[in-house]
Amino acid sequence: MVITDIKVRKLFSDGPMKAIVSVTFDGQLALHDIKVISVRDKNFIVMPSRKNPDGTYRDIAHPINADFRAEMEEMVLAAYEEELAKAEAEGAYADAEPSYENV
């Protein structure tokens, strides 16, 4: 499976959540609401999830193996860094709804 598109949907300047991202696979399947989180100056991704009745969260979709997860995280974080740099240069960091096409 090949990642064919990454769109950074929204950037956030406050709090640990820094972006919401959508990823397209093979030009045929989109996965929305991947979050870029920053904790202790380290960025990582969190897969889309839903809250269970007991208050815990469960991923709706996720990579099956560590290699693909690492590849996806690397590409999503690269797209996030690029969009963040563009938004900061334009002075529109918190309000930006950029996209990163043709990865």
C-alpha positions as CSV (number, residue, x, y, z in Angstrom):
1,M,0.0,0.0,0.0
2,V,1.4,3.4,-1.0
3,I,0.6,6.7,0.5
4,T,-0.4,8.9,-2.5
5,D,-1.6,12.1,-0.7
6,I,-1.4,13.8,2.6
7,K,-3.5,16.8,3.5
8,V,-2.9,18.8,6.6
9,R,-6.5,19.9,7.3
10,K,-5.9,22.3,10.3
11,L,-3.0,23.6,12.3
12,F,-3.2,24.5,16.0
13,S,-0.8,26.8,17.8
14,D,-2.0,26.1,21.4
15,G,-2.0,22.8,23.3
16,P,-0.4,19.4,22.5
17,M,-2.5,18.8,19.4
18,K,-0.7,20.5,16.5
19,A,-2.6,19.4,13.4
20,I,-5.3,17.2,11.9
21,V,-4.3,15.3,8.8
22,S,-5.9,13.1,6.1
23,V,-3.9,10.4,4.3
24,T,-4.9,8.8,1.0
25,F,-3.7,5.3,0.1
26,D,-3.2,4.1,-3.5
27,G,-5.4,7.0,-4.6
28,Q,-8.4,5.0,-3.5
29,L,-8.8,5.1,0.3
30,A,-8.7,8.1,2.6
31,L,-8.1,8.0,6.3
32,H,-9.2,11.2,8.1
33,D,-8.6,12.7,11.6
34,I,-5.0,11.6,12.1
35,K,-3.7,13.9,14.8
36,V,-0.2,15.3,15.1
37,I,0.6,15.6,18.9
38,S,3.6,17.3,20.5
39,V,4.7,16.3,23.9
40,R,8.1,17.2,25.5
41,D,9.3,18.7,22.1
42,K,8.6,15.4,20.3
43,N,6.0,15.1,17.6
44,F,4.1,11.8,16.9
45,I,0.8,10.8,15.2
46,V,-2.3,9.4,16.8
47,M,-4.7,7.4,14.7
48,P,-8.5,8.3,14.6
49,S,-10.3,6.9,17.6
50,R,-13.7,6.8,19.3
51,K,-14.6,6.9,22.9
52,N,-16.0,3.7,24.4
53,P,-18.9,3.8,27.0
54,D,-16.3,3.1,29.7
55,G,-14.4,6.3,28.9
56,T,-11.5,4.5,27.2
57,Y,-10.6,5.2,23.5
58,R,-10.2,2.6,20.7
59,D,-8.5,3.2,17.3
60,I,-10.9,3.1,14.4
61,A,-8.1,2.3,12.0
62,H,-4.4,1.7,12.5
63,P,-1.3,0.3,10.8
64,I,-0.9,-3.4,11.3
65,N,3.0,-3.4,11.6
66,A,5.6,-1.2,13.0
67,D,7.4,-0.6,9.7
68,F,4.4,0.8,8.0
69,R,3.5,2.9,11.0
70,A,7.0,4.4,11.0
71,E,6.8,5.1,7.3
72,M,3.4,6.8,7.7
73,E,4.5,8.8,10.7
74,E,7.6,10.0,8.9
75,M,5.6,11.2,5.9
76,V,2.8,12.8,8.0
77,L,5.3,14.6,10.2
78,A,7.2,15.8,7.1
79,A,4.0,17.2,5.6
80,Y,3.1,18.8,8.9
81,E,6.6,20.5,9.2
82,E,6.3,21.8,5.6
83,E,2.8,23.2,6.2
84,L,3.8,24.7,9.5
85,A,6.7,26.5,7.9
86,K,4.4,27.8,5.1
87,A,1.8,29.0,7.6
88,E,4.4,30.7,9.8
89,A,5.9,32.5,6.8
90,E,2.4,33.7,5.8
91,G,1.6,34.7,9.4
92,A,-1.6,32.5,9.4
93,Y,-0.5,29.7,11.7
94,A,-3.6,29.1,13.8
95,D,-6.1,29.7,11.1
96,A,-4.4,27.8,8.2
97,E,-6.2,25.0,6.4
98,P,-3.4,24.0,4.1
99,S,-2.9,20.9,2.0
100,Y,0.1,18.8,1.0
101,E,-0.5,17.0,-2.3
102,N,1.3,14.3,-4.3
103,V,3.6,12.9,-1.7
